[in-house]
Amino acid sequence: MRSMQNWLDEYAESHQNSTNKIVHWICVPLIMFSILGLFWLVKFNLGLPEAYSQYQNLASILIILALLFYARISIPMAVGMLVVTAVMVLGIRSVESLGSNVLLFTCIVVFVLAWIAQFIGHNIEGKKPKFLKDIQFLLIGPAWILGFIYNKLGIRY
């Protein structure tokens, strides 16, 4: 099994250009937010108590699976991604309070524009996105950014 550092090092291979790095610092969180927001709109009923009804959606399942992926590789990274995800969920719920159509429109626009920017960044870099090699790299992108923050704060992952 690859270590978190192995994942981040391989991801970094196609993210050396400073412009591409900036694009990723902006767009990776936006893409994560938009995907979670879109999946948040896919509701279902598991018969949980009313207090938990807002969390009965596809995003909650995706979050649990992603956190299990991170925890398998690095507990500190899983904890950090839990915090990042919780902040995003608060943002998603805030936008949803304006209406589910507002959340849908916002997430679609953000998703499309952020991916366009990502591919422009990779074109500038001259290297293909890593997720084309292995879909798991879609989960490594947010961890790559968090890894920079952890390094600045002296947190080991």
Steps between C-alpha positions, in 0.01 A plus 500: 500500500628846410572746777341845497839646407523260201156614382586868544839464330347331197224762483761777522680367190235659277465813713838673478407814306420793730194605296362146508560485876304823553219372280487182708504688831188683384321240291551176694302629802237646265463167321478316830234745620301471177509118494392478862229759431365309202502172692339679796195553281453124450282430804367173633334376818673247721245543776745686724366740765386839370812672638709304249267523201705774330798262488313225319651569162761373260759755619497349850581158355775647282645680802507181708667304218757775439583525870549122513739529203699774677498316836639187334799704384541769769295571812628861527400564139158342563448731798598804292274397215216451749544862610519624139193298407304624803570860396385419146182338629424816698546700180282259304224520760526879494458515122223239516311721746453738205330217313600167352491654151754761613727223628457303178574797274794616713659156509460440126653838410786461750567142387517587130709816542741339747560200272560728203760685707656171614545381143646839401743462792600154382539628146739766630678230703521277194397191698175309525302496824597205723140383539509389134753238615324408826160632609614496864702813422170692511521446877871582512458851354337641816750310718787647294385850593448402863849347495648844428307644794610215726864555398476873580350419841749220569229233511614154395275295281 
